[in-house]
């Protein structure tokens, strides 16, 4: 099993910045993809950004140029630097990982961290 623990959420102001962190632990024998999703009230969960094992990153159009994802492969940490925040970035942010057991990779989710952006 893999455990994902997010931190760094909270209240931000429009135009400001926040940084989220996610620590992966447990059976992290393989990490094919790790990243962030978010879910705003009344909306579906959506991809924010992820990074593949080859280092390639992928961003939602809505955050491109404002958010940056990075990964510490030694410590199994992934970060989401959020700049130029907008009220529409308000959501619960979930850390996501695909991998785990080398021969039986799965989807894993953190419990989420609330990000609220005031105008």
DOMARSE-764776 format. One record per residue (C-alpha): residue in one letter; x, z, y; residue number from 0. Coordinates in steps of 0.5 Angstrom, whole numbers, plus 500, padded with zeros to 3 digits. Each point is the difference from the previous one (the first is absolute). Layout:
BEGIN
REC  res  east   up  north    n
REC    A     X    Z      Y  NUM
...
# end
This chain:
BEGIN
REC  res  east   up  north    n
REC    X   500  500    500    0
REC    X   502  499    507    1
REC    X   498  504    506    2
REC    X   500  498    507    3
REC    X   500  505    506    4
REC    X   498  497    507    5
REC    X   502  504    506    6
REC    X   501  498    508    7
REC    X   493  499    501    8
REC    X   496  503    506    9
REC    X   498  498    507   10
REC    X   503  495    504   11
REC    X   498  497    507   12
REC    X   499  492    501   13
REC    X   507  497    502   14
REC    X   503  506    496   15
REC    X   504  500    493   16
REC    X   499  504    494   17
REC    X   505  500    494   18
REC    X   497  501    493   19
REC    X   504  502    494   20
REC    X   498  499    492   21
REC    X   504  504    495   22
REC    X   500  497    493   23
REC    X   502  505    494   24
REC    X   499  500    493   25
REC    X   500  494    495   26
REC    X   503  495    505   27
REC    X   504  496    495   28
REC    X   498  494    504   29
REC    X   497  498    506   30
REC    X   497  493    501   31
REC    X   496  501    506   32
REC    X   500  506    505   33
REC    X   496  501    507   34
REC    X   494  502    504   35
REC    X   493  498    500   36
REC    X   495  503    505   37
REC    X   492  502    500   38
REC    X   496  501    506   39
REC    X   493  503    500   40
REC    X   495  495    497   41
REC    X   505  495    498   42
REC    X   504  497    494   43
REC    X   507  503    499   44
REC    X   505  494    502   45
REC    X   507  499    499   46
REC    X   504  502    506   47
REC    X   507  498    498   48
REC    X   504  500    493   49
REC    X   507  499    498   50
REC    X   502  497    493   51
REC    X   506  502    496   52
REC    X   504  494    502   53
REC    X   499  502    508   54
REC    X   495  495    502   55
REC    X   495  503    505   56
REC    X   493  499    501   57
REC    X   495  502    506   58
REC    X   493  499    502   59
REC    X   499  495    505   60
REC    X   497  506    504   61
REC    X   506  504    500   62
REC    X   506  495    500   63
REC    X   505  501    506   64
REC    X   497  507    501   65
REC    X   502  503    493   66
REC    X   506  500    496   67
REC    X   501  502    493   68
REC    X   506  503    497   69
REC    X   503  503    493   70
REC    X   505  505    498   71
REC    X   501  497    493   72
REC    X   505  506    498   73
REC    X   495  506    503   74
REC    X   494  496    498   75
REC    X   497  500    507   76
REC    X   496  495    503   77
REC    X   498  501    508   78
REC    X   495  496    504   79
REC    X   503  500    508   80
REC    X   493  499    504   81
REC    X   502  498    507   82
REC    X   495  497    506   83
REC    X   494  504    496   84
REC    X   493  498    501   85
REC    X   494  504    499   86
REC    X   498  495    495   87
REC    X   506  503    496   88
REC    X   496  506    499   89
REC    X   499  501    492   90
REC    X   502  504    494   91
REC    X   507  497    498   92
REC    X   502  499    493   93
REC    X   506  499    496   94
REC    X   500  496    495   95
REC    X   505  498    494   96
REC    X   500  495    494   97
REC    X   504  502    495   98
REC    X   502  506    496   99
REC    X   501  500    493  100
REC    X   505  494    499  101
REC    X   496  497    494  102
REC    X   493  502    503  103
REC    X   500  499    507  104
REC    X   494  503    504  105
REC    X   496  501    507  106
REC    X   502  506    503  107
REC    X   497  503    506  108
REC    X   501  506    505  109
REC    X   495  505    503  110
REC    X   500  497    506  111
REC    X   502  502    507  112
REC    X   495  500    506  113
REC    X   503  496    507  114
REC    X   495  500    506  115
REC    X   502  496    506  116
REC    X   497  502    506  117
REC    X   499  495    506  118
# end
